[in-house]
Every structure is written in C-alpha cells, then in structure tokens.
C-alpha cells in the first residue's frame, strides 16, 4: 500500500515543480521576427546618385536648351505651385517628329517621372503660374 502513495506523492511534487518553473521566471517579451524579403524600389532610390542637368523656377512658358542623357535612367521632378495649367512636353532633339506630353495639370500638384533612354532631348514647359522643374540623370 505504500507504493501507490509514493507515486502519488512524486506526481504532486512534479506537478508543483512544473508550476513553480512557470511562475518563478518573468515572461519574456516576444522579439520581433527579423525582416525578410526584398528591398523595395523606393528604398533603393535613397542610395542612388543623381546629377542635376536642368533646373527651372519660373512662372512663364519656356523651352530648355537641348540636354544630353548618357546614363541608364533619368527623372523629371515637377511641381505646380498654384492653380493654373502646367504642361510639360518632351522632344527628342534628334527626331523632330517625336514629342510626348508628360504632364497636363491645372491644380497644385507635384510628382516625379522616371524615364530611360539615352539621347539628346528638349523640354517645353507651358505655365503662367509659379512652377518648378528639375531634370536629373542617374550616375
């Protein structure tokens, strides 16, 4: 009769010991899992080097002189600062038949247009309110 009692006693001691382990330690905060995946395009752009080619701060229509793109990518940042029509037209200086309207807005707005293609270009800006245009090449 002593053997069953002894097994019950050992079970109680084991059960009590397991409960003690859970309460004697402070619960650890869960560590955030490490980030995985690929770097997004916008995060990569932070580390890139851009060389300014043309900068315009004006409030009258104008055409840029021809500028040469020799890098793999370039961008046009534009900002329409006040209400009024702003149109940006891109011309290929070596192909007079080529033109493309890149921007046509009439409210205050701004954006960046990323382009590829080496060559020589001109930009025509139509606007009578304050605007800003910056053309940069990736180096």
C-alpha positions in Angstrom: 0.0 0.0 0.0 2.9 2.3 0.4 3.9 2.1 -3.2 0.8 3.8 -4.7 1.1 6.5 -2.1 4.7 7.1 -3.1 3.8 7.5 -6.8 1.0 10.0 -5.9 3.5 12.0 -3.8 6.0 12.0 -6.6 3.3 13.2 -9.1 2.3 16.0 -6.8 5.9 17.1 -6.3 6.5 17.0 -10.1 3.3 18.9 -10.8 4.1 21.5 -8.1 7.7 21.8 -9.5 6.4 22.5 -13.1 4.0 25.2 -11.8 6.9 26.8 -9.9 9.0 26.9 -13.1 6.3 28.9 -14.9 5.9 31.5 -12.1 9.4 31.9 -11.0 10.6 33.4 -14.2 9.3 36.7 -15.6 7.7 36.3 -19.0 10.0 37.4 -21.8 8.7 39.9 -24.3 8.4 38.3 -27.7 11.2 39.5 -30.0 10.0 40.8 -33.4 10.9 38.4 -36.2 13.7 39.6 -38.5 12.6 41.3 -41.6 12.7 39.2 -44.7 12.0 39.8 -48.4 13.5 42.1 -51.0 14.2 45.8 -50.8 11.5 47.9 -52.4 12.4 50.2 -55.4 11.7 53.3 -53.3 14.2 52.2 -50.6 16.9 51.5 -53.2 16.5 55.0 -54.7 17.7 56.6 -51.5 21.2 55.3 -52.1 21.4 56.3 -55.7 23.4 59.3 -57.0 21.5 61.8 -59.2 23.3 64.5 -61.2 21.2 67.6 -61.9 21.0 68.7 -65.6 18.3 71.3 -65.8 16.5 73.3 -63.1 13.7 75.8 -63.8 11.9 78.0 -61.3 9.6 80.3 -63.2 6.1 81.5 -63.9 6.2 81.9 -67.7 6.3 79.4 -70.6 9.8 78.4 -71.8 11.8 75.8 -73.6 15.0 74.2 -72.3 18.1 74.1 -74.4 18.9 70.6 -75.6 20.4 68.4 -72.9 22.2 65.1 -73.3 21.3 61.9 -71.3 24.1 59.4 -71.1 23.1 57.4 -68.0 20.8 54.4 -67.9 17.9 56.3 -66.2 16.8 59.9 -65.7 13.9 61.7 -64.0 11.9 64.8 -64.2 10.6 66.3 -60.9 7.8 68.8 -61.4 5.7 71.0 -59.1 2.8 73.2 -59.9 2.8 75.6 -57.0 -0.6 77.4 -57.7 -3.8 76.8 -59.6 -3.3 77.1 -63.3 -2.4 74.9 -66.3 1.0 73.3 -66.3 2.0 71.2 -69.4 5.4 69.5 -69.9 6.2 68.3 -73.4 9.3 66.3 -74.1 11.0 66.4 -77.5 13.8 64.2 -78.9 16.3 66.8 -80.3 17.5 64.3 -83.0 14.0 63.3 -84.1 11.8 66.3 -84.7 8.7 64.1 -85.2 8.8 62.8 -81.6 7.1 64.6 -78.8 5.3 63.4 -75.7 3.1 65.2 -73.2 4.4 64.1 -69.8 2.3 66.4 -67.6 -1.0 68.2 -68.0 -2.4 69.5 -64.7 -4.3 72.6 -63.6 -4.3 72.2 -59.8 -1.3 72.5 -57.4 0.4 69.1 -57.5 3.9 67.5 -57.8 5.4 64.3 -59.0 8.5 62.5 -60.3 8.6 60.9 -63.7 11.3 58.2 -64.2 12.5 57.7 -67.8 15.0 55.5 -69.6 16.7 56.2 -72.9 20.0 57.8 -73.8 20.0 60.7 -76.3 19.5 64.4 -76.6 16.2 66.0 -75.5 14.4 69.3 -75.0 11.6 70.1 -72.6 8.9 72.7 -73.3 7.1 74.0 -70.2 3.8 75.8 -70.6 2.6 77.6 -67.5 1.8 81.1 -66.3 1.8 80.5 -62.5 4.8 79.6 -60.3 6.2 76.2 -61.1 9.4 74.2 -60.6 11.0 71.6 -62.9 14.2 69.6 -62.2 15.8 67.1 -64.6 18.4 64.7 -63.1 20.4 61.8 -64.5 21.3 58.7 -62.7 25.1 58.3 -62.4 
